[in-house]
Amino acid sequence: MGSRPRETDAPGGPANGAAPPPPAAGDVEITKPRNDKRGYRRVVLPNALECLLISDPDTDKAAASMNVSVGYFCDPDGLEGLAHFLEHMLFYASEKYPIEDSYSKYIAEHGGSTNAFTSSEHTNFFFDVNSDSLHDALDRFAQFFIKPLMSPDATLREIKAVDSENQKNLLSDPWRMSQLQKHLCAENHPYHKFSTGNWNTLEVKAKEKGLDTRLELIKFYDSHYSANLMQLVVYGKDSLDNLQKLVEDKLCDIRDVGRKPFSFPGHPCTSEHLQILVKAVPIKQGHTLRILWPITPNVRRYKEGPCKYISHLIGHEGEGSLFYILKKLGWAMSLEAGEGDWSYDFSFFSVVIELTDEGQEHMEDTVGLLFRYITLLQTSGTPKWIFDELQAICETGFHYRDKSPPMNYVVNISSNMQIFPPEDWLIASSVPSKFSPDAIQTILNELTPENVRIFWESKKFEGQTNLTEPWYGTSYSVEAVHPSIIKKWLEIAPKENLHLPKRNIFIPSDLSLKSVGEKVTFPSMLRKSPLSRLWYKPDTMFFTPKAYIRMDFHCPLSQSSPESAVLTDLFTRLLMDYLNDCAYDAQVAGLYYDVRANDTGFQITMVGFNDKMRTLLETVIGKIAEFEVKVDRFSLIKESMTKKYENFKFRQPYQQALYYCSLILDDQAWPWDEEFSALSHLEATDLGFFLPHMLSKTFIECYFAGNIEPNEAKSVVQHVEDVLFNAPVSACKPLSPSQHLAKRVVKLEKGLRFYYPAMCLNHQDENSALLHYIQTHQDNVKQNVLLQLLALVGKQPAFHQLRSVEQLGYIVVLRQRNDSGVRGLEFIIQSTVKDPANLDARVEYFLKMFESTLCQMSDAEFKSNVSALIDMKLEKYKNIREESAFFWAEIAEGTLKFDRKEAEVAALRDLKKEELIDFFDDHVKFNAPQKKILSVQVFGGLHTAEYQTIVQNAPPPQSCEITDVYSFRRSRPLYGSFRGGVGQMKL
């Protein structure tokens, strides 16, 4: 979160290395999806900067991404994190735009967002913005690479931000385990490095060595940031010719220092780093087994896609697969396989298995079964039909790819430009096109006991380890596993029937578009009965063979107590578990489904190719109708949920603050500890009794959208009613009119500041967090737009003051909040620097400062912000998911304001600056008489004393401490619900 650089050298992400240089400039035919109407052009500027221009006349957002082929592998020894720190620093100011943060302010005020990340061999900077603001945004962005300022004052402040970012990651298992894998590699290979940097590496150690970090930063920038090592993608509304002029004009001044591309030959693992078993102690409960092999990078043979083929089989979850057997034995909860960290020079293939408690006792058998399956693949030849199926799935996926937000699209492509030749920039390695048994066999032959690294993580190893990883403090031990040991494990593993998957019946064969008649803008109610309602919206916008189905089962008994909430959750997880064997193929073929508990019961969501969607939905409904509780699966799902609850306390402090805020405001929410306690004494028989009881009162709210005809939608819903309600023996009975559910939200008191102090649930976590919530109003078009405009105008100044200037912490956010139609503003800050009560005071101080900013805003600036917000509202949906999410929210909230965006745009056009100032004065400004505040304060390990003080002291004037959330909730008035309003639920 936050709009500032984040480190995404996340575990498992590509370490995208430099491939051979692309061909010289010229007209290159770029492979693009069949249904893609955008224009593409490759351009190389005189300074050797390689660009891809994308013209999309239909876009509302423009975007750009600059990929610099320099990452933390280039960090000088002893200055860990310098590349990442430089990424942060470029956001501050430039010679042309010397006012600090003016770039981010411009982007925010023109409807956009901005970010960056540093990985091993590249750093990527990107933004999006309303399409008419691309010229000015790109001019500001270009200055990062032309003449950034990097002032001494900003340098010192931003080291604190990098340190705060590292603090956030210290107790994160993915970060810890990724660094442990790097640590157990050759010290002279850059893969071994610590990528993020912290106060110690960038300030303390640098000083001890007599280094000036700022001078090192400038030196690094001057020698490494060269135009010939950069790849730019610009996405806009303009024609390709105009985009080309824009790019030539704005980016020609980036220097080309003729820096040779960096290369890091050799593999990070030498023989001493192979044939090892590493036991590591994680932060969270759970057991994870990671089996890794160094392999030939797939990118060298990406047209053949050997890793895609192998990971498809090892990661398969259908009958006869490794996961199917491990699940049947009760040893595994999940399994993932594929290429992990990779570059052009080295790569790892990994299999990650989440073990159950019993699986933890059968690690050797599990590894034995994995090697038995690999042996099966090595000896059974490589059936061409499997490749053909995989190719068909990948091709359909590529050619009917949904439009994604332009910012995501440009980042993806600019990263590809560093690696692939121009004709493959869009398709990259997503579609294997040449069947090569040799390439597949080459990789399979590398997955041997001689080559393996096994990382085994569990709390059970506490006290049994003798080593500590230096950067994150992870405890671990290393022992040798000779290939003969693994061969023995293979021989003694259970003799289960492992075999290759059968053919996939869910691969779509009919990709034709249905005729839906006239263009429809909004959903309509197509069918209504005492059992269900069907909303329908045909696709008149995207013209893809895809559909979206959402069914919400409203069951009042599902959430009537902490026990029933947990039983509903157990039911949906078991249902997903049972479906996996037959429906996993649907996911593989691009048809996604999900069943999960929600605040009214449970929901089924499906999205993807519509061809086989009915088959899948009927399978799911059939499983609900004939649901039986399998005791062995129940106990495993219960075990995995127990770990989830145990791990609740390891959430980031700001996430804990968000949880408390929802608990305080939502009249129906149950606390996690009561649910956890309920779970501990539930048995399979409880679920057997509960389910018919829950379904005995059911109403189904349905939404069908996309490439689907009205009669088809009606007949599907009729089928669902027949199976669940009208069968000779059926658990489902209709809901009584009095039982329709409404979600209601606590109304805070005007002129009072409520505060809720709590200790961070994980006492090892030094971070504290504040959520400062200002409740303003219930859904109302005029007030909604005033709140949205205020959030837009305040977002960047808040970030700049509280994060960049005061350096309170890495996570600083100001945004609007919406709880079932009740709206407000929330500030979120996570910090080790100040305790939450202090952070609260900084927020109040910011609001005092912001008052004058708002009053001094010129009419032109006001109009510009209003236009930016109008542009954001008029932004077209990019795919069926986005459109459906908007309309479904209106149905679920009960507001049914399908023309909300149009109404809000009309209100914005009439808005005056005085109205915004009045709204701020009434609801938000420091000490506003109408102001309703809730301050949720989570105290980290560094601020225990401050917590003691705040709970012992009497509340300040006009303040009220919440000591018991439930007494507070019961004693407060509630906002009325829109759900079940006039005509809403009358049947």
Secondary structure in CASP SS format (residue, H / E / C, confidence):
PFRMAT SS
TARGET T0000
AUTHOR 0000-0000-0000
METHOD secondary structure of the structure
MODEL  1
M C 1.00
G C 1.00
S C 1.00
R C 1.00
P C 1.00
R C 1.00
E C 1.00
T C 1.00
D C 1.00
A C 1.00
P C 1.00
G C 1.00
G C 1.00
P C 1.00
A C 1.00
N C 1.00
G C 1.00
A C 1.00
A C 1.00
P C 1.00
P C 1.00
P C 1.00
P C 1.00
A C 1.00
A C 1.00
G C 1.00
D C 1.00
V C 1.00
E C 1.00
I C 1.00
T C 1.00
K C 1.00
P C 1.00
R C 1.00
N C 1.00
D C 1.00
K C 1.00
R C 1.00
G E 1.00
Y E 1.00
R E 1.00
R E 1.00
V E 1.00
V E 1.00
L C 1.00
P C 1.00
N C 1.00
A C 1.00
L C 1.00
E E 1.00
C E 1.00
L E 1.00
L E 1.00
I E 1.00
S E 1.00
D C 1.00
P C 1.00
D C 1.00
T C 1.00
D C 1.00
K E 1.00
A E 1.00
A E 1.00
A E 1.00
S E 1.00
M E 1.00
N E 1.00
V E 1.00
S C 1.00
V C 1.00
G C 1.00
Y H 1.00
F H 1.00
C H 1.00
D C 1.00
P C 1.00
D C 1.00
G C 1.00
L C 1.00
E C 1.00
G C 1.00
L H 1.00
A H 1.00
H H 1.00
F H 1.00
L H 1.00
E H 1.00
H H 1.00
M H 1.00
L C 1.00
F C 1.00
Y C 1.00
A C 1.00
S E 1.00
E C 1.00
K C 1.00
Y C 1.00
P C 1.00
I C 1.00
E C 1.00
D C 1.00
S H 1.00
Y H 1.00
S H 1.00
K H 1.00
Y H 1.00
I H 1.00
A H 1.00
E H 1.00
H C 1.00
G C 1.00
G C 1.00
S E 1.00
T E 1.00
N E 1.00
A E 1.00
F E 1.00
T E 1.00
S C 1.00
S C 1.00
E C 1.00
H C 1.00
T E 1.00
N E 1.00
F E 1.00
F E 1.00
F E 1.00
D E 1.00
V E 1.00
N E 1.00
S H 1.00
D H 1.00
S H 1.00
L H 1.00
H H 1.00
D H 1.00
A H 1.00
L H 1.00
D H 1.00
R H 1.00
F H 1.00
A H 1.00
Q H 1.00
F H 1.00
F H 1.00
I C 1.00
K C 1.00
P E 1.00
L C 1.00
M C 1.00
S C 1.00
P H 1.00
D H 1.00
A H 1.00
T H 1.00
L H 1.00
R H 1.00
E H 1.00
I H 1.00
K H 1.00
A H 1.00
V H 1.00
D H 1.00
S H 1.00
E H 1.00
N H 1.00
Q H 1.00
K H 1.00
N H 1.00
L C 1.00
L C 1.00
S C 1.00
D H 1.00
P H 1.00
W H 1.00
R H 1.00
M H 1.00
S H 1.00
Q H 1.00
L H 1.00
Q H 1.00
K H 1.00
H H 1.00
L C 1.00
C C 1.00
A C 1.00
E C 1.00
N C 1.00
H C 1.00
P H 1.00
Y H 1.00
H H 1.00
K C 1.00
F C 1.00
S C 1.00
T C 1.00
G C 1.00
N C 1.00
W H 1.00
N H 1.00
T H 1.00
L H 1.00
E H 1.00
V H 1.00
K H 1.00
A H 1.00
K H 1.00
E H 1.00
K C 1.00
G C 1.00
L C 1.00
D C 1.00
T H 1.00
R H 1.00
L H 1.00
E H 1.00
L H 1.00
I H 1.00
K H 1.00
F H 1.00
Y H 1.00
D H 1.00
S H 1.00
H H 1.00
Y C 1.00
S C 1.00
A H 1.00
N H 1.00
L H 1.00
M E 1.00
Q E 1.00
L E 1.00
V E 1.00
V E 1.00
Y E 1.00
G E 1.00
K C 1.00
D C 1.00
S C 1.00
L H 1.00
D H 1.00
N H 1.00
L H 1.00
Q H 1.00
K H 1.00
L H 1.00
V H 1.00
E H 1.00
D H 1.00
K H 1.00
L H 1.00
C C 1.00
D C 1.00
I C 1.00
R C 1.00
D C 1.00
V C 1.00
G C 1.00
R C 1.00
K C 1.00
P C 1.00
F C 1.00
S C 1.00
F C 1.00
P C 1.00
G C 1.00
H C 1.00
P C 1.00
C C 1.00
T C 1.00
S H 1.00
E H 1.00
H H 1.00
L C 1.00
Q C 1.00
I E 1.00
L E 1.00
V E 1.00
K E 1.00
A E 1.00
V C 1.00
P C 1.00
I C 1.00
K C 1.00
Q C 1.00
G C 1.00
H E 1.00
T E 1.00
L E 1.00
R E 1.00
I E 1.00
L E 1.00
W E 1.00
P E 1.00
I E 1.00
T C 1.00
P C 1.00
N H 1.00
V H 1.00
R H 1.00
R H 1.00
Y C 1.00
K C 1.00
E C 1.00
G C 1.00
P H 1.00
C H 1.00
K H 1.00
Y H 1.00
I H 1.00
S H 1.00
H H 1.00
L H 1.00
I H 1.00
G C 1.00
H C 1.00
E C 1.00
G C 1.00
E C 1.00
G C 1.00
S C 1.00
L H 1.00
F H 1.00
Y H 1.00
I H 1.00
L H 1.00
K H 1.00
K H 1.00
L C 1.00
G C 1.00
W C 1.00
A E 1.00
M E 1.00
S E 1.00
L E 1.00
E E 1.00
A E 1.00
G E 1.00
E E 1.00
G E 1.00
D E 1.00
W E 1.00
S C 1.00
Y C 1.00
D C 1.00
F C 1.00
S E 1.00
F E 1.00
F E 1.00
S E 1.00
V E 1.00
V E 1.00
I E 1.00
E E 1.00
L E 1.00
T C 1.00
D H 1.00
E H 1.00
G H 1.00
Q H 1.00
E C 1.00
H C 1.00
M H 1.00
E H 1.00
D H 1.00
T H 1.00
V H 1.00
G H 1.00
L H 1.00
L H 1.00
F H 1.00
R H 1.00
Y H 1.00
I H 1.00
T H 1.00
L H 1.00
L H 1.00
Q H 1.00
T H 1.00
S C 1.00
G C 1.00
T C 1.00
P C 1.00
K H 1.00
W H 1.00
I H 1.00
F H 1.00
D H 1.00
E H 1.00
L H 1.00
Q H 1.00
A H 1.00
I H 1.00
C H 1.00
E H 1.00
T H 1.00
G H 1.00
F H 1.00
H H 1.00
Y C 1.00
R C 1.00
D C 1.00
K C 1.00
S C 1.00
P C 1.00
P H 1.00
M H 1.00
N H 1.00
Y H 1.00
V H 1.00
V H 1.00
N H 1.00
I H 1.00
S H 1.00
S H 1.00
N H 1.00
M H 1.00
Q C 1.00
I C 1.00
F C 1.00
P C 1.00
P H 1.00
E H 1.00
D H 1.00
W C 1.00
L C 1.00
I C 1.00
A C 1.00
S C 1.00
S C 1.00
V C 1.00
P C 1.00
S C 1.00
K C 1.00
F C 1.00
S C 1.00
P H 1.00
D H 1.00
A H 1.00
I H 1.00
Q H 1.00
T H 1.00
I H 1.00
L H 1.00
N C 1.00
E C 1.00
L C 1.00
T C 1.00
P H 1.00
E H 1.00
N H 1.00
V C 1.00
R E 1.00
I E 1.00
F E 1.00
W E 1.00
E E 1.00
S C 1.00
K H 1.00
K H 1.00
F H 1.00
E C 1.00
G C 1.00
Q C 1.00
T C 1.00
N C 1.00
L E 1.00
T E 1.00
E C 1.00
P C 1.00
W C 1.00
Y C 1.00
G C 1.00
T C 1.00
S E 1.00
Y E 1.00
S E 1.00
V E 1.00
E E 1.00
A E 1.00
V C 1.00
H C 1.00
P H 1.00
S H 1.00
I H 1.00
I H 1.00
K H 1.00
K H 1.00
W H 1.00
L H 1.00
E H 1.00
I H 1.00
A C 1.00
P C 1.00
K C 1.00
E C 1.00
N C 1.00
L C 1.00
H C 1.00
L C 1.00
P C 1.00
K C 1.00
R C 1.00
N C 1.00
I C 1.00
F C 1.00
I C 1.00
P C 1.00
S C 1.00
D C 1.00
L C 1.00
S C 1.00
L C 1.00
K C 1.00
S C 1.00
V C 1.00
G C 1.00
E C 1.00
K C 1.00
V C 1.00
T C 1.00
F C 1.00
P C 1.00
S E 1.00
M E 1.00
L E 1.00
R E 1.00
K E 1.00
S C 1.00
P C 1.00
L C 1.00
S E 1.00
R E 1.00
L E 1.00
W E 1.00
Y E 1.00
K E 1.00
P E 1.00
D C 1.00
T C 1.00
M C 1.00
F C 1.00
F C 1.00
T C 1.00
P C 1.00
K E 1.00
A E 1.00
Y E 1.00
I E 1.00
R E 1.00
M E 1.00
D E 1.00
F E 1.00
H E 1.00
C C 1.00
P H 1.00
L H 1.00
S H 1.00
Q H 1.00
S C 1.00
S C 1.00
P H 1.00
E H 1.00
S H 1.00
A H 1.00
V H 1.00
L H 1.00
T H 1.00
D H 1.00
L H 1.00
F H 1.00
T H 1.00
R H 1.00
L H 1.00
L H 1.00
M H 1.00
D H 1.00
Y H 1.00
L H 1.00
N H 1.00
D H 1.00
C H 1.00
A H 1.00
Y H 1.00
D H 1.00
A H 1.00
Q H 1.00
V H 1.00
A C 1.00
G C 1.00
L E 1.00
Y E 1.00
Y E 1.00
D E 1.00
V E 1.00
R E 1.00
A E 1.00
N E 1.00
D C 1.00
T C 1.00
G E 1.00
F E 1.00
Q E 1.00
I E 1.00
T E 1.00
M E 1.00
V E 1.00
G E 1.00
F E 1.00
N C 1.00
D C 1.00
K C 1.00
M H 1.00
R H 1.00
T H 1.00
L H 1.00
L H 1.00
E H 1.00
T H 1.00
V H 1.00
I H 1.00
G H 1.00
K H 1.00
I H 1.00
A H 1.00
E C 1.00
F C 1.00
E C 1.00
V C 1.00
K C 1.00
V H 1.00
D H 1.00
R H 1.00
F H 1.00
S H 1.00
L H 1.00
I H 1.00
K H 1.00
E H 1.00
S H 1.00
M H 1.00
T H 1.00
K H 1.00
K H 1.00
Y H 1.00
E H 1.00
N H 1.00
F H 1.00
K H 1.00
F H 1.00
R C 1.00
Q C 1.00
P H 1.00
Y H 1.00
Q H 1.00
Q H 1.00
A H 1.00
L H 1.00
Y H 1.00
Y H 1.00
C H 1.00
S H 1.00
L H 1.00
I H 1.00
L H 1.00
D E 1.00
D C 1.00
Q C 1.00
A C 1.00
W C 1.00
P C 1.00
W H 1.00
D H 1.00
E H 1.00
E H 1.00
F H 1.00
S H 1.00
A H 1.00
L H 1.00
S H 1.00
H C 1.00
L C 1.00
E C 1.00
A H 1.00
T H 1.00
D H 1.00
L H 1.00
G H 1.00
F H 1.00
F H 1.00
L H 1.00
P H 1.00
H H 1.00
M H 1.00
L H 1.00
S C 1.00
K C 1.00
T E 1.00
F E 1.00
I E 1.00
E E 1.00
C E 1.00
Y E 1.00
F E 1.00
A E 1.00
G E 1.00
N C 1.00
I C 1.00
E C 1.00
P H 1.00
N H 1.00
E H 1.00
A H 1.00
K H 1.00
S H 1.00
V H 1.00
V H 1.00
Q H 1.00
H H 1.00
V H 1.00
E H 1.00
D H 1.00
V H 1.00
L H 1.00
F C 1.00
N C 1.00
A C 1.00
P C 1.00
V C 1.00
S C 1.00
A C 1.00
C C 1.00
K C 1.00
P E 1.00
L C 1.00
S C 1.00
P H 1.00
S H 1.00
Q H 1.00
H C 1.00
L C 1.00
A C 1.00
K C 1.00
R C 1.00
V E 1.00
V E 1.00
K C 1.00
L C 1.00
E C 1.00
K C 1.00
G C 1.00
L E 1.00
R E 1.00
F E 1.00
Y E 1.00
Y E 1.00
P E 1.00
A E 1.00
M E 1.00
C C 1.00
L C 1.00
N C 1.00
H C 1.00
Q C 1.00
D C 1.00
E C 1.00
N C 1.00
S E 1.00
A E 1.00
L E 1.00
L E 1.00
H E 1.00
Y E 1.00
I E 1.00
Q E 1.00
T E 1.00
H E 1.00
Q E 1.00
D C 1.00
N C 1.00
V H 1.00
K H 1.00
Q H 1.00
N H 1.00
V H 1.00
L H 1.00
L H 1.00
Q H 1.00
L H 1.00
L H 1.00
A H 1.00
L H 1.00
V H 1.00
G H 1.00
K H 1.00
Q H 1.00
P H 1.00
A H 1.00
F H 1.00
H H 1.00
Q H 1.00
L H 1.00
R H 1.00
S H 1.00
V H 1.00
E C 1.00
Q C 1.00
L C 1.00
G C 1.00
Y C 1.00
I E 1.00
V E 1.00
V E 1.00
L E 1.00
R E 1.00
Q E 1.00
R E 1.00
N E 1.00
D E 1.00
S C 1.00
G C 1.00
V E 1.00
R E 1.00
G E 1.00
L E 1.00
E E 1.00
F E 1.00
I E 1.00
I E 1.00
Q E 1.00
S E 1.00
T C 1.00
V C 1.00
K C 1.00
D C 1.00
P H 1.00
A H 1.00
N H 1.00
L H 1.00
D H 1.00
A H 1.00
R H 1.00
V H 1.00
E H 1.00
Y H 1.00
F H 1.00
L H 1.00
K H 1.00
M H 1.00
F H 1.00
E H 1.00
S H 1.00
T H 1.00
L H 1.00
C H 1.00
Q C 1.00
M C 1.00
S C 1.00
D H 1.00
A H 1.00
E H 1.00
F H 1.00
K H 1.00
S H 1.00
N H 1.00
V H 1.00
S H 1.00
A H 1.00
L H 1.00
I H 1.00
D H 1.00
M H 1.00
K H 1.00
L C 1.00
E C 1.00
K C 1.00
Y C 1.00
K C 1.00
N C 1.00
I H 1.00
R H 1.00
E H 1.00
E H 1.00
S H 1.00
A H 1.00
F H 1.00
F H 1.00
W H 1.00
A H 1.00
E H 1.00
I H 1.00
A H 1.00
E H 1.00
G C 1.00
T C 1.00
L C 1.00
K C 1.00
F C 1.00
D C 1.00
R H 1.00
K H 1.00
E H 1.00
A H 1.00
E H 1.00
V H 1.00
A H 1.00
A H 1.00
L H 1.00
R H 1.00
D C 1.00
L C 1.00
K C 1.00
K H 1.00
E H 1.00
E H 1.00
L H 1.00
I H 1.00
D H 1.00
F H 1.00
F H 1.00
D H 1.00
D H 1.00
H H 1.00
V H 1.00
K C 1.00
F C 1.00
N C 1.00
A C 1.00
P C 1.00
Q C 1.00
K C 1.00
K E 1.00
I E 1.00
L E 1.00
S E 1.00
V E 1.00
Q E 1.00
V E 1.00
F E 1.00
G C 1.00
G H 1.00
L H 1.00
H H 1.00
T H 1.00
A H 1.00
E H 1.00
Y H 1.00
Q H 1.00
T H 1.00
I H 1.00
V H 1.00
Q H 1.00
N C 1.00
A C 1.00
P C 1.00
P C 1.00
P C 1.00
Q C 1.00
S E 1.00
C E 1.00
E E 1.00
I C 1.00
T C 1.00
D C 1.00
V H 1.00
Y H 1.00
S H 1.00
F H 1.00
R H 1.00
R H 1.00
S H 1.00
R C 1.00
P C 1.00
L E 1.00
Y C 1.00
G C 1.00
S C 1.00
F C 1.00
R C 1.00
G C 1.00
G C 1.00
V C 1.00
G C 1.00
Q C 1.00
M C 1.00
K C 1.00
L C 1.00
END
